[in-house]
Amino acid sequence: MQIYHHNDLTQFQGQNDLVLTIGIFDGCHLGHRLLFDEIKKMSQQLGAKSAVVTFNSADHKPRYRQINHPNLGERLLKECGVEELHLLDFEQNIKDLSAEDFLNEILIKKFRTKGIVLGEDAQLGKNRSTGAVEFLEKASHQGLKTACVPLKQIGGEVISSSRIRCHISSGHFSVVDDLLGYPFTIGGFVVKDQQKARKMGFPTANIPLLNTQYPPHGVYRCRICLDPCEQNEFKKAIAYVGTRPTLLPDSSEAFLEVHIPQWNGCLYDKYVEVSGLKFLRPEMKFSNIDELKSQIQVDLQN
């Protein structure tokens, strides 16, 4: 899959005819996959490339906690058969465009669009003022092939990223897996922290959760993939999600800490993925370090 980052569309001219869909596809869930299947089918009919157009926020900080780390999101799109990913910086010159101007000035003139596929709940243009049906009618009048994909439901409810985030925050992992169509996974880069867990004899890979939708604070059985882009080799591990109230009582920043029993190695600055979370116990604040160490031993035995 080819990935294009666009911060200046005046310098961009597409190389391929495209059939594309537009949106924020956080989670790459089963509803999103209906769109990807449709753009693949239409692109084959039109002899074009299948593409996803999505947006970076102007300050590069998401408006909500993300289900997928960008590395995972890109890999899932590739696995779905998407041929091109176009990331647009959501600056004022894009944000202020009407839906019709976005269609004419960006999608047709810049991206050489031949077909557009949207979900029926899509809203485009300044202030999200134009719905999918109206936008696709405008595209059809410009000679583009179009398709509007119905929303996918499970259990009588529409699959949505916001619904999935709610289930993650409640720890309903089996429901999350059903809605995603794959195991819920937390990805991130390992940072060097204060190494207090290492000094206690339980070295951990520390992953900040600043922009990530994370489950309830607590301790989990899990598995970790140390090189997800190259291989699918998993190691059994124990994970902690929380603010570390015993060691850092004044901290409010949540971390994911993963301890891999009987494993030695350096993971600093490496991208890893944690999945298969099974709840063991809630977060606890201990009176001293010895109490914490004793509980960790119990967690490992469990």
Buried (B, 14 or more C-beta within 10 A) or exposed (E): BEEBEBEEBEEBEBEBBBBBBBBBBBBBBBBBBBBBBBBBBBBEEBEBBBBBBBBBEEEEEBEEBBBBBBBBBBBBBBEBBBBBBBBBBBBEEBBEBBBBEBBBBBBBEBBBBBBBBBBEBBBBBBEEEBBBEBBBEBBEEBEBBBBBBEEBEBEEEEBBBEBBBBBBEEBBBEBBBBBBBBEBBBBBBBEEBEEBBEEBEBBBBBBBBEEBBBBBBBBBBBBBBBEBEEEEEBBEBBBBBBBBBBBBEEEEEBBBBBBBEEEEEEBEEEBBBBBBBEEBEEBBEBEEEEEBBEBBEEBBEE
